[in-house]
Amino acid sequence: MEIMQNKNSLTPKRELMLLVTLAGIQFSHVVDFMIMMPLGPQLRDLFTLTDAQFGFIVSAYTLAAGVSGLFAATYIDRFDRKRLLLCLYALFGLSTIACALSVSYHWLILSRIAAGTFGGVLSALSQTIVGDVIPFERRGRAMGVVMTSFSVATVAGIPGGLFLASEFGWHIPFFVIGGLSAVLMLLAALTLPSLNAHLEYSRGRKVLPLIVQVLKDRNHQRALVLSSCIVFAGFTVVPYITLYMRANVGIPMEEIPYIYLVGGLATLFSMRWIGQATDRVGKAKMFRIMVLLAVIPLFITTLLPPVPLWVVLISSSCLYVCMSGRMVPGMALVSSAARPEWRGTFMTINSAVQSGAMGVAAFVGGHLIGRNANGELTHYWTAAMVGALASVLAVVMSSKVHLYTLPHGTQG
C-alpha cells in the first residue's frame, strides 16, 4: 500500500510550487555537471591540462554521484525527506562555490567530487519525494514537470555557460549556480511539507540488511534493469554527437551550441505534453511508444552525411525529444515499482545504477567508434545498434515490473 502523507495533503497551488522547486533543484545540479563541457578550452589553457586530465574532471562528478548513491542507500530512509534535502542541497551549493574558487587542478577535482557526491543524491531524493507526495494517477505529469529541468539545463547549460564564461570568466557560471542554490533552498524550506511517514518502516532496522532486502526483491531487480537500460540506450550515442557533427557532417564548432539550444527548447515543450499523455494513456504503454520512436532518430543521427544545419537541428531535436520523452513514463514506472516503505533506499540505489550504466555506455560507445584516414568517425551506427538492443530489453522489462499504486489507482 502506498505511503500516505495525509496530514500534509497539498493544495493544487502548493503542489505545483513543490514540483517547480524540485525541478529547479534538478536544474541546478544538472547544469553544474553539463557546464564543464563547454568550459573545456578555457580550463585546459588555464590549468595546462592534458585531454585525459580534463576528461577526469568531467567524469569525476558522475563517478562521485554513483558512489555516493550507493552510500546514501544506507541512510536516506532514516531521515525526514525535507531536512535531508535541505542539508544535501546546502552542501552541494557550497561545493559549487568551491569550484568557482579553484586555483589549481587538484582543488577543482576535489570540488567536482564534492559537488557530485551531494548533487547525485539530490536527483534520487527529488524523485522519491514525488513518489511519496503525488498520487499515482498524477505521477506521470508530476515527473514531467520535474524532469523539464533537464530540457532547461540543456538550453541554459551549454549556450548560457559559454556566454557567461566568455564575457566574465570561467568561474562566474559556478557562482551563479551557487547563488541560485541559495534561492531554491529557501523555496524548498517554504514549499516542502515534513515527509517522515516512511520512518516507522525503517525504525529499528539495520542498514545493510535493509539494502540487501531491497536488492533481493525480484521486482526491484527488474526495475533496476529497466532503469539501467533506459540510460544505457542513450549514452552509447549522445556523448559523441558533437564529435560526429564536426568530423562527419561538417558543422563548425561555433554552430554546435545551436544543436543543444534547439533540442533543449523542443524538449521543454514536449516533456509536459508527454507527462500528461503518460497519465492519460498509461505509464507502460506510453513508455513503449516513446522507446520505439526513439530508435528512429537514434540511427538517423549516427548515419547523417554532410547536410545543412537545419537538417541537423531537426534530426537532433527529434532525438532529444524522444530520448528525454522515454524518461518521463520510464521513471514513473521505476519509482512506482519500489515498495513504498523502501522507496528512498531503492531510488538512491537506482541513481547509482544509472550513473554506472551511463559510464559503461559511454565506454562501450567509445570502443565501438573508430576513425578513418580523413579523421571521420566510423562504426558510429554500431553504437546506435547497441542502444537499440538496450531499448528492446527495456520494453521487455517494462512489462514485467509490478507497480505499487494507490488503493483506488490503476496500474500503468
VMD Tcl script that draws the C-alpha trace (Angstrom):
set ca {
  {0.00 0.00 0.00}
  {1.18 3.47 -0.85}
  {2.63 5.56 1.98}
  {0.18 8.40 2.56}
  {1.09 11.85 3.82}
  {-2.48 12.68 4.80}
  {-1.60 15.32 7.34}
  {0.47 17.08 4.67}
  {-2.13 16.96 1.90}
  {-1.15 19.69 -0.54}
  {-3.40 22.18 -2.29}
  {-3.02 22.24 -6.10}
  {-1.14 25.55 -5.90}
  {1.31 24.31 -3.26}
  {1.74 21.03 -5.12}
  {2.72 22.96 -8.25}
  {5.15 25.11 -6.26}
  {6.70 21.97 -4.78}
  {7.19 20.45 -8.25}
  {8.66 23.69 -9.62}
  {11.05 23.85 -6.67}
  {12.16 20.24 -7.19}
  {12.60 20.97 -10.91}
  {14.78 23.97 -10.01}
  {16.93 21.81 -7.74}
  {17.30 19.24 -10.51}
  {18.14 22.03 -12.96}
  {20.93 23.43 -10.80}
  {22.83 20.19 -10.35}
  {22.31 19.10 -13.99}
  {23.70 22.43 -15.21}
  {26.56 22.05 -12.73}
  {27.50 18.81 -14.49}
  {26.86 19.95 -18.08}
  {28.63 23.27 -17.80}
  {32.05 21.62 -17.59}
  {31.95 20.55 -21.24}
  {31.76 23.99 -22.89}
  {34.37 25.28 -20.43}
  {36.90 22.72 -21.66}
  {39.14 25.00 -23.76}
  {39.41 27.64 -21.03}
  {40.14 25.12 -18.28}
  {42.75 23.29 -20.37}
  {44.59 26.55 -21.06}
  {44.25 27.88 -17.51}
  {45.48 24.75 -15.71}
  {47.64 23.38 -18.57}
  {45.68 20.13 -18.70}
  {46.03 17.12 -20.94}
  {42.90 15.71 -22.59}
  {42.96 12.84 -20.10}
  {43.06 15.23 -17.14}
  {40.15 17.25 -18.47}
  {38.24 14.02 -19.12}
  {38.70 13.09 -15.48}
  {37.30 16.47 -14.38}
  {34.16 15.80 -16.43}
  {33.74 12.22 -15.22}
  {34.56 12.98 -11.57}
  {31.03 14.28 -10.97}
  {29.30 11.15 -12.32}
  {31.65 8.74 -10.61}
  {31.22 10.51 -7.28}
  {27.44 10.57 -7.78}
  {27.38 6.82 -8.33}
  {29.44 6.04 -5.23}
  {27.51 8.48 -3.05}
  {24.24 6.99 -4.31}
  {25.24 3.58 -3.01}
  {26.33 5.09 0.30}
  {23.15 7.17 0.57}
  {21.12 3.97 0.42}
  {22.35 3.30 3.97}
  {20.72 6.41 5.43}
  {18.16 8.04 3.11}
  {15.14 6.27 4.61}
  {16.20 7.14 8.17}
  {15.67 10.90 7.94}
  {12.85 13.29 7.20}
  {12.96 13.83 3.43}
  {12.70 17.61 3.71}
  {15.52 18.02 6.23}
  {17.77 15.68 4.29}
  {17.12 17.51 1.02}
  {17.92 20.89 2.56}
  {21.14 19.58 4.14}
  {22.43 17.92 0.97}
  {21.47 20.88 -1.19}
  {23.31 23.31 1.08}
  {26.46 21.16 0.83}
  {26.03 20.99 -2.95}
  {25.83 24.79 -3.16}
  {29.00 25.17 -1.10}
  {30.79 22.63 -3.31}
  {29.80 24.58 -6.40}
  {31.17 27.79 -4.87}
  {34.39 25.85 -4.15}
  {34.58 25.03 -7.87}
  {34.38 28.74 -8.68}
  {37.20 29.46 -6.24}
  {39.51 26.72 -7.53}
  {43.06 27.87 -8.19}
  {44.57 24.52 -9.17}
  {43.71 21.31 -10.97}
  {43.62 19.27 -7.76}
  {41.40 21.80 -5.98}
  {39.00 21.68 -8.93}
  {38.97 17.88 -8.92}
  {38.16 17.75 -5.20}
  {35.41 20.37 -5.66}
  {33.88 18.41 -8.54}
  {33.93 15.21 -6.49}
  {32.19 17.00 -3.62}
  {29.57 18.51 -5.94}
  {28.90 15.08 -7.48}
  {28.72 13.45 -4.07}
  {25.92 15.74 -2.88}
  {24.32 16.57 -6.23}
  {23.98 12.96 -7.34}
  {21.80 12.09 -4.35}
  {19.53 15.10 -4.95}
  {18.07 13.56 -8.10}
  {17.06 10.33 -6.36}
  {15.74 12.24 -3.35}
  {13.64 14.54 -5.54}
  {12.10 11.58 -7.37}
  {11.46 9.88 -4.03}
  {9.58 12.95 -2.77}
  {7.43 12.96 -5.91}
  {6.63 9.29 -5.30}
  {5.73 9.99 -1.65}
  {3.62 13.13 -2.19}
  {1.96 12.86 -5.61}
  {-0.85 10.31 -6.12}
  {-0.18 7.60 -8.68}
  {-2.72 8.85 -11.22}
  {-0.92 12.24 -11.43}
  {2.64 10.98 -11.02}
  {3.43 10.91 -14.75}
  {2.52 14.59 -15.09}
  {4.48 15.38 -11.94}
  {7.58 13.59 -13.26}
  {7.16 15.55 -16.50}
  {7.26 18.85 -14.59}
  {10.30 17.87 -12.52}
  {12.19 16.41 -15.47}
  {11.57 19.51 -17.57}
  {14.65 20.68 -15.68}
  {16.80 18.54 -17.95}
  {15.45 20.37 -21.00}
  {16.02 23.79 -19.42}
  {19.51 22.67 -18.40}
  {20.27 21.76 -22.00}
  {19.04 25.14 -23.20}
  {20.73 27.18 -20.46}
  {23.70 24.97 -19.61}
  {25.79 24.96 -22.78}
  {24.86 28.27 -24.50}
  {24.49 30.10 -21.17}
  {27.72 28.66 -19.82}
  {29.61 29.70 -22.94}
  {28.22 33.24 -22.75}
  {28.96 33.77 -19.06}
  {32.42 32.25 -19.33}
  {33.38 34.22 -22.42}
  {32.08 37.53 -21.05}
  {33.02 37.32 -17.37}
  {35.38 34.36 -16.87}
  {35.06 30.62 -16.39}
  {34.33 30.83 -12.65}
  {31.23 33.04 -12.96}
  {28.81 30.23 -14.00}
  {29.64 28.37 -10.79}
  {28.98 31.47 -8.69}
  {25.61 31.83 -10.46}
  {24.70 28.21 -9.71}
  {25.71 28.70 -6.08}
  {23.50 31.79 -5.78}
  {20.60 30.01 -7.46}
  {21.00 27.14 -4.99}
  {20.57 29.53 -2.06}
  {17.30 30.87 -3.52}
  {15.95 27.40 -4.27}
  {16.88 26.15 -0.81}
  {14.70 28.90 0.66}
  {11.82 27.93 -1.65}
  {12.23 24.27 -0.67}
  {12.05 25.21 3.02}
  {8.76 27.02 2.35}
  {7.06 24.60 -0.07}
  {8.04 21.11 1.10}
  {5.94 19.52 3.84}
  {7.53 17.40 6.53}
  {7.94 13.94 4.98}
  {8.52 11.38 7.68}
  {5.77 8.75 7.41}
  {8.33 6.31 6.00}
  {10.35 6.42 9.23}
  {8.09 3.95 11.01}
  {9.09 1.30 8.47}
  {12.83 1.84 8.88}
  {12.90 2.38 12.66}
  {14.89 -0.37 14.36}
  {16.08 -1.91 11.10}
  {19.78 -2.45 10.50}
  {21.04 -0.65 7.41}
  {22.93 -3.31 5.48}
  {20.26 -6.00 5.89}
  {17.73 -3.41 4.62}
  {19.81 -2.75 1.50}
  {20.19 -6.49 0.92}
  {16.45 -6.90 1.38}
  {15.76 -4.13 -1.14}
  {18.15 -5.68 -3.66}
  {16.79 -9.21 -3.14}
  {13.30 -8.13 -4.12}
  {12.76 -9.55 -7.62}
  {10.54 -6.67 -8.64}
  {13.26 -4.21 -7.59}
  {15.80 -6.18 -9.63}
  {13.62 -5.97 -12.73}
  {13.07 -2.23 -12.16}
  {16.83 -1.63 -11.84}
  {17.48 -3.50 -15.10}
  {14.76 -1.39 -16.73}
  {16.29 1.83 -15.39}
  {19.83 0.96 -16.45}
  {18.66 0.01 -19.96}
  {16.89 3.36 -20.36}
  {20.10 5.27 -19.58}
  {22.42 2.88 -21.41}
  {20.43 3.12 -24.67}
  {21.05 6.86 -24.97}
  {24.61 7.20 -23.70}
  {26.13 4.86 -26.27}
  {25.42 7.65 -28.80}
  {24.78 11.03 -27.12}
  {28.33 11.74 -25.78}
  {29.76 11.53 -29.29}
  {27.23 13.64 -31.18}
  {29.45 16.73 -31.17}
  {32.44 14.76 -32.48}
  {30.36 13.23 -35.28}
  {28.73 16.51 -36.27}
  {32.11 18.21 -36.57}
  {34.07 15.40 -38.23}
  {31.46 13.75 -40.48}
  {28.64 16.25 -41.03}
  {30.90 19.30 -41.22}
  {29.16 21.52 -38.66}
  {31.60 24.23 -37.45}
  {32.25 24.50 -33.72}
  {30.53 27.87 -33.38}
  {27.26 26.32 -34.60}
  {27.36 23.31 -32.24}
  {25.58 25.17 -29.39}
  {22.52 25.53 -31.63}
  {22.09 21.74 -31.52}
  {21.71 21.84 -27.74}
  {19.72 25.06 -27.72}
  {17.09 23.94 -30.26}
  {16.98 20.41 -28.89}
  {16.51 21.71 -25.36}
  {13.73 24.07 -26.41}
  {11.96 21.22 -28.21}
  {12.07 19.00 -25.13}
  {10.99 21.89 -22.93}
  {7.65 21.87 -24.73}
  {7.41 18.13 -25.32}
  {8.12 16.94 -21.77}
  {4.97 18.49 -20.31}
  {2.80 17.05 -23.08}
  {4.40 13.61 -22.67}
  {3.81 13.78 -18.92}
  {0.11 14.45 -19.47}
  {-0.13 11.72 -22.11}
  {1.58 9.31 -19.74}
  {-1.21 9.69 -17.18}
  {-3.89 9.54 -19.88}
  {-2.56 6.62 -21.96}
  {-0.81 4.66 -19.20}
  {2.78 4.55 -17.96}
  {3.83 1.28 -19.58}
  {2.10 1.91 -22.91}
  {3.49 5.43 -23.26}
  {6.95 4.16 -22.37}
  {6.85 1.52 -25.12}
  {5.69 4.11 -27.66}
  {8.46 6.57 -26.81}
  {11.19 3.90 -26.75}
  {10.25 2.60 -30.20}
  {10.02 6.13 -31.60}
  {13.48 6.98 -30.18}
  {15.17 4.21 -32.17}
  {14.45 6.03 -35.46}
  {16.34 9.31 -34.79}
  {19.00 7.29 -32.96}
  {20.01 5.63 -36.25}
  {19.41 8.73 -38.39}
  {21.76 10.78 -36.19}
  {24.56 8.20 -36.46}
  {24.25 7.90 -40.25}
  {23.91 11.56 -41.26}
  {26.03 12.61 -44.27}
  {27.15 16.22 -44.75}
  {23.88 18.22 -44.63}
  {22.81 21.81 -43.88}
  {22.47 22.89 -40.24}
  {18.66 22.94 -40.37}
  {18.59 19.24 -41.21}
  {20.90 18.51 -38.28}
  {18.67 20.54 -35.96}
  {15.57 18.58 -36.99}
  {17.33 15.24 -36.55}
  {18.99 16.06 -33.23}
  {15.82 17.68 -31.83}
  {13.79 14.57 -32.65}
  {16.44 12.50 -30.89}
  {16.38 14.68 -27.77}
  {12.57 14.78 -27.66}
  {12.26 11.00 -27.93}
  {15.18 10.21 -25.62}
  {14.01 12.57 -22.89}
  {10.42 11.52 -23.55}
  {11.22 7.93 -22.55}
  {12.40 9.13 -19.16}
  {9.02 10.55 -18.08}
  {6.97 7.32 -18.21}
  {10.13 5.29 -17.56}
  {10.91 6.96 -14.23}
  {7.21 6.94 -13.29}
  {7.34 3.15 -13.76}
  {10.61 2.76 -11.87}
  {9.55 4.89 -8.89}
  {6.20 3.08 -8.71}
  {7.93 -0.32 -8.81}
  {9.61 0.38 -5.47}
  {7.97 -0.86 -2.29}
  {6.69 2.39 -0.72}
  {8.38 1.81 2.65}
  {11.75 1.33 0.93}
  {11.38 3.85 -1.89}
  {14.13 6.18 -0.66}
  {16.67 3.38 -0.39}
  {15.63 1.95 -3.75}
  {15.76 5.28 -5.58}
  {19.26 6.06 -4.30}
  {20.42 2.63 -5.44}
  {18.70 3.30 -8.75}
  {20.54 6.62 -9.08}
  {23.86 4.86 -8.53}
  {22.93 2.16 -11.06}
  {22.03 4.82 -13.63}
  {25.35 6.60 -13.10}
  {27.17 3.31 -13.59}
  {25.14 2.47 -16.70}
  {25.91 5.94 -18.06}
  {29.64 5.40 -17.66}
  {29.58 1.87 -19.09}
  {27.52 3.01 -22.10}
  {29.96 5.83 -22.89}
  {32.86 3.39 -22.52}
  {31.23 0.86 -24.87}
  {30.30 3.52 -27.41}
  {33.83 4.92 -27.39}
  {35.30 1.49 -28.13}
  {32.84 0.76 -30.93}
  {33.62 4.02 -32.74}
  {36.77 4.38 -34.81}
  {38.45 6.92 -37.11}
  {39.36 6.67 -40.79}
  {42.29 8.30 -42.56}
  {40.30 11.52 -43.01}
  {39.60 11.82 -39.28}
  {35.93 10.90 -39.69}
  {34.15 8.70 -37.16}
  {33.46 5.15 -38.30}
  {31.06 2.49 -37.00}
  {29.06 5.11 -35.12}
  {25.92 3.29 -36.23}
  {27.02 0.22 -34.27}
  {26.74 2.29 -31.10}
  {23.15 3.05 -32.14}
  {22.58 -0.67 -32.70}
  {23.72 -1.46 -29.16}
  {21.49 1.32 -27.87}
  {18.55 -0.11 -29.83}
  {19.12 -3.55 -28.30}
  {19.13 -1.99 -24.84}
  {15.87 -0.26 -25.76}
  {14.28 -3.58 -26.70}
  {15.33 -5.04 -23.36}
  {13.84 -2.00 -21.61}
  {10.49 -2.62 -23.34}
  {10.55 -6.27 -22.24}
  {11.37 -5.34 -18.64}
  {8.65 -2.66 -18.52}
  {6.02 -5.38 -18.93}
  {7.46 -7.41 -16.06}
  {7.55 -4.85 -13.23}
  {4.75 -4.69 -10.67}
  {3.58 -1.18 -9.82}
  {2.54 -0.13 -6.32}
  {-0.45 2.17 -6.74}
  {-2.93 3.93 -4.51}
  {-5.79 1.74 -3.22}
  {-8.10 3.02 -5.95}
  {-5.43 3.60 -8.58}
  {-4.77 1.52 -11.62}
  {-1.52 0.18 -12.85}
  {0.13 1.79 -15.84}
}
mol new
graphics top color blue
foreach p $ca { graphics top sphere $p radius 0.5 }
foreach p [lrange $ca 0 end-1] q [lrange $ca 1 end] { graphics top cylinder $p $q radius 0.2 }
display resetview
